[in-house]
């Protein structure tokens, strides 16, 4: 089997799946939020507003805000859910031999709880993390989590896995 690398369009963060010739599978980062980051959002909105489709819809009486909201929703629906992709293209029963979280930003680990706690068919054999030095959500309040688009359980799963690895 040849080395195969899958670069997924997940939106805010990253996700790369690597199928090694020996049959093992690695995953670098994980983001299943299916949302665009602010810079990309602005970029695609600006590009969309230059299209003929936008100009025609606007001339037809649609307001810019609703046109952009509809366009962004459609763009975010096109983003890849990395865990669904894994199941469909690698195999739902195939373990993730090595999951690497390059750094603990939520856009690199959203979905970790889903893999670790909710998906009993998927095993993470090895877990690697850059270390506790840059945990950017360690002091996040409950109120901040409520306003966040992220699932706090992803952060708690990450923290627990790191703690277990360090002791």
N, C-alpha and C positions, 0 to 999 in steps of 0.2 A: 504494500500500500504506500503511495507517495505521501509526502508531507502536504497537508492541506491547511490553509489558513483562511478563516472566515472573519472579515471585518464587517461588523454589523452597524447599521445606521440606527442608533438608539436614541438620538436626540441630545440631551444635556451632557451625558458622560460618554463613556467608551465601553465597548465589549468586543473582545477578540477571542475566537475559539480556534484552538490549534489541535488538529488531528495528527498525531505522530505516526511514523511508519510502523512502529511496534504495536499500534492499536490503542495506546493511551490517548486521553483527551485532556487538554489544559484549557483553562479559561482565564483571561486576563481582564479584570474588572467586570462589573456587572451593573447594568442600569436598566431597569424595566419600568421606569416612571412614564415613559412615552410622552415626553414634553421637550420642547425646544428651549435652549438657554436664551437669555435675553439678547445677546449679540446676534445669534442666528435668527431669532425672531425678528429683530429689526431688519436684518439683511434680507430675509425672504419677503417681508412685508414691503420693503422698498422696491424689490424686484417685481413683486406682484402689481404694485401700483403703476408700474410702467407698461404693463401688458394691455393689449387691446381688449381682452376680456374684462379687466377692471374698468377701463374707460367706458366701455359699452354699458356695463351694469350701472356705473355711476351716472351716466347720461340718462339711463332709464329711470332714475329717481332713487336708487338705493343709496343709503348714506355710507360714508367711508368706514365708519366704525363697524357696522354690521357686516360689510363686505370683508373687511380684514378678519373679523372674528370667525366668519365661516371659512375663509381661506386657511387660517391658522389651525382651526379644528381639523380640517381635511388633511393638512400637512402632518399634524401630530398623529392622526390615525394611520398614516403610512409608515410611521416609525416601527422598528422591529422590536418585539418582545423577545429578549434573548433566550429566555427559558422555553418559550413555545418553539422558537427556532431550533434550539438544542434538541428538544423532543422530536421534532419533525425531521431534522436533517442528520442528527447524530444517533439518537435513540433514547427514548424515555427511560429505559432501564440501564443505560450505559453510565457508569460512575464518572464523575469529574475527578480525574487523577490528581490534578493540581489546580487549585483556584488561587490566583494571585490578585490581591488588592493592592494596587501600586501606591495608593495613599488613601487615608480614611476621609475622603470627601464623600458626601452622600451620593453624588452622581457617579461614583465608582463602586458603590456597594448596595444600591437600592435593589432589593430582591433577595438579599442574603437570607433574610428570615424565611422567605418563601422556600428557598432551596433547603435550608437547614431544618426547619421545623414542619413545614406543610407538605413538602414533596417527599413522601416516604420512599419513592422509587429511585430517587437520586442520592447517591452518596458522594460526599467530598472526602477523598482519601487523604490528600495533603492540602494544607492551607498555609499560604504565605502572606505576610503583611509587612509593610515598611517599618513598623514600630510605633510605639506610643508617643513619640515626640511631637507629632503634629495632629493630635486628635482635636479637630476643630469644633466638634459638637459636645465635648465633654461637659461644658458648663451651661448647656442650653436649658432654659427654664421650661416648665410644663406649658406655659402660655406660648412660648416661642414654637414649641413642637406643634401645638394646635394650629398655629398660623402657617406652618411649614407644609409644603406639598409632599414631604417625605414621611415614611412610616418609621416611627421611633423604634419599632422592634428590629428593623435592619441594623440600626446603630447599636442596640443592646446585644444583638446576636454577634456583631463584629467585636464589641468590647469583651464579651464573654469568651469568644474563641481565642482572642489575643491573650486574655488573662490565663486561660487554661494552658496555652502554649508557653507562657513565661514562667509558670510555677513548676 
